[in-house]
Amino acid sequence: MQEPPPYHAPGRREVAPQVTVDTSDHGPVTIPEPSWCLGNHRDGVARIDITHVGPNHVLTLATREGPAVHLITALESRPFITDSFLRGPFVAVEVGGAWH
């Protein structure tokens, strides 16, 4: 059975969760935390390198030798990157041990 949504009094807004990351170039930076983010943020990175990463989704196919992993994907966003495409959520794909 699915939980009912939380009650909010009329006129009140729900505040999104936030996370604070200690950066090497801007000090503590507080940003909204997407609900899908695992929350594993590294301190000491440059602000441009702050990344939200979701859980891995693995495509495994049956083979004669047993199950084989063919593709790994994860939702990701980089809120301070210069490429605007990467600021919003996108699907990162792991190919041959490297993420793209």
Secondary structure in CASP SS format (residue, H / E / C, confidence):
PFRMAT SS
TARGET T0000
AUTHOR 0000-0000-0000
METHOD secondary structure of the structure
MODEL  1
M C 1.00
Q C 1.00
E C 1.00
P C 1.00
P C 1.00
P C 1.00
Y C 1.00
H C 1.00
A C 1.00
P C 1.00
G C 1.00
R C 1.00
R C 1.00
E C 1.00
V C 1.00
A C 1.00
P C 1.00
Q E 1.00
V E 1.00
T E 1.00
V E 1.00
D E 1.00
T E 1.00
S C 1.00
D C 1.00
H C 1.00
G E 1.00
P E 1.00
V E 1.00
T E 1.00
I E 1.00
P E 1.00
E C 1.00
P C 1.00
S C 1.00
W C 1.00
C C 1.00
L C 1.00
G C 1.00
N C 1.00
H C 1.00
R C 1.00
D C 1.00
G C 1.00
V C 1.00
A C 1.00
R H 1.00
I H 1.00
D H 1.00
I C 1.00
T C 1.00
H E 1.00
V E 1.00
G E 1.00
P E 1.00
N E 1.00
H E 1.00
V E 1.00
L E 1.00
T E 1.00
L E 1.00
A E 1.00
T E 1.00
R C 1.00
E C 1.00
G E 1.00
P E 1.00
A E 1.00
V E 1.00
H E 1.00
L E 1.00
I E 1.00
T E 1.00
A E 1.00
L E 1.00
E E 1.00
S E 1.00
R C 1.00
P C 1.00
F C 1.00
I C 1.00
T C 1.00
D C 1.00
S H 1.00
F H 1.00
L H 1.00
R C 1.00
G C 1.00
P C 1.00
F E 1.00
V E 1.00
A E 1.00
V E 1.00
E E 1.00
V E 1.00
G C 1.00
G C 1.00
A E 1.00
W E 1.00
H C 1.00
END
